[in-house]
Amino acid sequence: MKSVSISAAKRVDLGKKEAKLSRAAGNVPCVIYGGKTIQHFTVKENALNNLVYTPNVYTVAIDIEGTTVNALIKDIQFHPVTDRILHIDFIELIAGQEVNAEIPVVCTGNAIGVMNGGKLRTTLRKLSVRATPENLPDNVTLEISEMTIGQKIYVRDVETKNFDILTSGNAVIVSVKTARGVVDDEEEEAAEAPAAEAPAAE
């Protein structure tokens, strides 16, 4: 999985008043856990934009005043009105120790069913997976070129390598739905095929 680096400053006072003042100064209070100690720190809000407002998922190398900790975002709190970032929880990544992560689904190709007038419906845009940090994938890629109208790809259809999928195997990831007036490829071919000639009378 790709990684990004950010700089952070330790939080000394953990009260609500200090957090409010920190946000007013353009910082975001954060916490990291999962390792030997829990660490509280702040990060400049603009340094988090490309990490938070993106469909991609990254590991994060957090430089906390000279000490670097590798982590993954676990939870983000947003302001209910302004949508500004209020707080972020990180989980520390430890080599060889499995961690859960939400990995984006990427569809490639143009489905046959869509070209015939069907509608592509993506039900799941992320899958919950479990793996060691070094085996976390950037995304789960699905090739949909051969999908016809009515066809679905389930979680159980996804091939995995060095990671486990925690999302239910019966869940549908993507499907091609029938649109009004759409005729399936095979039906079109059958309709366009010339009628067989009757055998000649003896």
Long-range contacts (C-beta under 8 A, 24 or more apart in sequence): 1-57, 1-58, 1-59, 1-133, 1-136, 1-137, 1-138, 2-56, 2-58, 2-59, 2-138, 3-58, 3-59, 3-60, 3-61, 3-70, 4-50, 4-51, 4-58, 4-59, 4-60, 4-61, 5-60, 5-61, 5-62, 5-63, 6-43, 6-47, 6-48, 6-51, 6-60, 6-61, 6-62, 6-63, 7-43, 7-44, 7-47, 7-62, 7-63, 8-41, 8-42, 8-43, 8-62, 8-63, 8-64, 8-65, 9-41, 9-42, 9-43, 9-64, 9-65, 10-39, 10-40, 10-41, 10-64, 10-65, 11-40, 11-41, 11-42, 14-40, 19-87, 23-84, 23-86, 28-85, 28-86, 28-87, 28-88, 29-86, 29-87, 30-87, 30-88, 30-89, 30-90, 31-87, 31-88, 31-89, 31-90, 32-62, 32-69, 32-71, 32-89, 32-90, 32-91, 32-92, 33-89, 33-90, 33-91, 33-92, 34-71, 34-91, 34-92, 34-93, 34-94, 34-99, 35-69, 35-92, 35-94, 39-64, 39-69, 43-88, 45-84, 45-85, 48-85, 48-88, 52-76, 52-85, 52-88, 55-104, 55-125, 56-104, 56-138, 56-139, 57-101, 57-102, 57-103, 57-104, 57-138, 57-139, 59-93, 59-133, 59-136, 60-90, 62-90, 70-133, 72-99, 72-101, 72-133, 72-136, 93-133, 94-133, 95-132, 95-133, 95-134, 96-132, 97-132, 97-133, 98-130, 98-131, 98-132, 99-130, 99-131, 99-132, 99-133, 99-136, 100-128, 100-129, 100-130, 100-166, 101-128, 101-129, 101-130, 101-131, 101-136, 102-126, 102-127, 102-128, 102-129, 103-127, 103-128, 103-129, 103-136, 103-137, 103-138, 103-139, 103-140, 104-139, 104-140, 105-139, 105-140, 105-142, 105-173, 105-174, 106-139, 106-140, 106-141, 106-142, 107-141, 107-142, 107-144, 107-174, 108-141, 108-142, 108-143, 108-144, 108-145, 109-143, 109-144, 109-145, 110-144, 110-145, 111-144, 111-145, 111-146, 111-147, 111-148, 111-176, 112-145, 112-146, 112-147, 112-148, 112-185, 113-147, 113-148, 113-149, 113-150, 113-151, 113-176, 113-185, 114-147, 114-176, 116-148, 116-149, 116-182, 116-183, 116-184, 116-185, 116-188, 117-149, 117-179, 117-181, 117-182, 117-183, 118-148, 118-149, 118-176, 118-177, 118-178, 118-179, 118-182, 119-176, 119-177, 119-178, 119-179, 120-144, 120-174, 120-175, 120-176, 120-177, 121-174, 121-175, 121-176, 121-177, 122-173, 122-174, 123-171, 123-172, 123-173, 123-174, 123-175, 124-155, 124-167, 124-171, 124-172, 124-173, 124-174, 127-155, 127-158, 127-165, 127-166, 127-167, 127-173, 128-165, 128-166, 128-167, 129-160, 129-163, 129-164, 129-165, 129-166, 130-163, 130-164, 130-166, 131-162, 131-163, 131-164, 132-162, 135-162, 135-163, 136-163, 137-163, 140-165, 142-173, 142-174, 144-174, 147-174, 147-176, 148-176, 148-184, 148-185, 149-176, 149-177, 149-178, 149-182, 149-184, 149-185, 150-175, 150-176, 150-177, 150-178, 150-184, 151-175, 151-176, 152-176
